[in-house]
Amino acid sequence: MDQNAEILKNAISGSLKIIEQDREKEIISRRFGLNGTKETLEQIGEMLSITRERVRQLEKAILIRLQISAEENKIPELASAEKILIRNLTEMGRVAKITDLADKVYGKAATPSQKTGIYFIATFSKALTVVEENDKYNAAVGIAEYGDEKAIRTKVDEIVKLIKETKQPMSLDELDSKLNYEHPDHIKAIASISKLLATLNGMWGLTKWPAVNPKNIRDKIFVILETKKEPMHFSEIAKEIKDSNFKRKNVTIQAIHNELIKDSRFILIGRGIYALSSWGYKKGTISDIIKSILEKSDKALTREEIVKQVLKVRKVKETTILLNLQNKKLFKKIDKNSYTLA
């Protein structure tokens, strides 16, 4: 067995030895999922034929006894486990989601019982702080010297507030320029605890923002184009999605093309080539584009000027533009090389 795994296992076993009654050991093991699955107060109460509130009272009393035992150094196996966890937390930014911490400690994807085992140790360790999971925060563990649960949550809320006020995704360097932290990694560690935040390609934003948390094909297309910052063929977009860090990226080229057609954010500017409307592109035929250009001009434009302006917003051949200029119902040729609206 891996050395870290052995040390943590011994710390858990040594802690459980402090609990004398088998029923109390059963409560703690089931509540923290030390044997595999976490159970609710109701489930444990039904099994032991006691009320939910009684289970809660017993759990609280057991943890207090464990905390006292830890402070009095009556759990000799605990010190080595704390050393491992603190060393890893220091490398991760002094605080981390329990999932991330467990994966790092075990050097692979940790099992549910391994995650809850670390959380169990941190719950009564004087050297560690736990952040309980709820709708806003992920379960996390931090170094106690860095702050208690309230202090850590306050730091999380500060980052969330800043991003909300900025109204757009921010990089760690941008966050660092506006916050007082020793290193951007500390900001990353704190931000990772929030359930209200998501990150993608080094940018942090609200989970409801497609730019950092794309939930459907259209959002993923938008992220790819926004990242590349240039028009792309729909087949290239499909390839980029397959090569991305998105959670779900198994999409077909046809599905990509269908979504591009439906969403007004995407503008077809050439044969299969799409751009974002936010870049200044507008829907319409080549004739529509020429008409718009001439409407904005206070004078007739030469053929070369029209071609140049159309090519800024459409990926087409020059001959296609010149062919559309021959539409006498829309455009009037006023000399050998100049055009205005008919």
Steps between C-alpha positions, in 0.01 A plus 500: 500500500617855427670666799254792513206262484646290783561804722149637444344158559688468829388850605137410438535169688679669788228762523224241507675323790427808711129431455420226751140411421432295187179692433688829496764356267219388273348848498827672409595241237162530330473878527842553339475207261822345632387162370384628162166683509404805707163468672254761622390556857164346410653185354722442801215576739277242333772237517569565870134566590574849633392845386679713245570760765654239731738392223600863448565545873712186517699597192576843646605353834728244334674765291554718807666205677719440196598868489599491866696180448680656202589811702635282782703295248316178589481393135869433419425403138344840429820707483638317194166533319482873576853544366404339167185707465667829594787437259259439213277793595804730507579399141136551397453849645432418870139395440340258254182320406495163670488328159809683373690446825422128512604450137832673568570314823429159347659585165193385308122534494408441863216272602200638691621340824847652453348847454276468803788355702703818448196714579442296819859558619480873423175533695668453838862588418624815673733565207228493233175681415201357318249683282168319501325450167179689420343672198779760480812312606667168422626289790857615562794474736746774588797562727366632832762776517355636174159559657189331635196402293345846523822671384536266203139549394546878527797476261290293258218754512746783431616337175143422391396860567791640298422281198130590520584870506743465209224323301743295294745211550835591658842337495688425822739787422205739461354380829840528665532864393181585687537275806755479779652151475859379515468300177237438229500130600341602830219670308456188287476285815236724657298540178491122451294464817212705362212323329406836346822518296637300207825515306595428141821573309642693794198730536271512805134600491155417629377145438203643308734664247545289182851641450632300797232236541354406160207264547391436142646487149421864423682619811802288411506643148490851649791421735711361214442804276550742789827328589631485143383857429472432127242355258510121465355230276240285674717189457788678675268596785395135540866393519580766758211384720621139483851613600374730779473466878119496488332233709293378206668538164384208287310698234446449128586752229135502392384584852745792510376629164136476609563703816698764311203557270251536787685743729505874420839534669659323204526663157573311180765706320610254234463142389465325835697772681341663806579801718346656809247779460673679790799553267288728283381243248137511386274252328415557135593427142795660322254743341372590848855568616577720199175690550584559866847627408363745243227620738763596755712683245432866418645457154530246220761231558739346257484132418827445691367679810183290500691175457737591783218578742299188412805278553527634855172327588472218248732223387412494129674537167533847349317380191196418717491859628540643151223277371262631765591856410342442159153494657354813338192493721721565802815671377570776251826540315571873467829481313744240381597392852260650758169384647215634707154376597247477219 
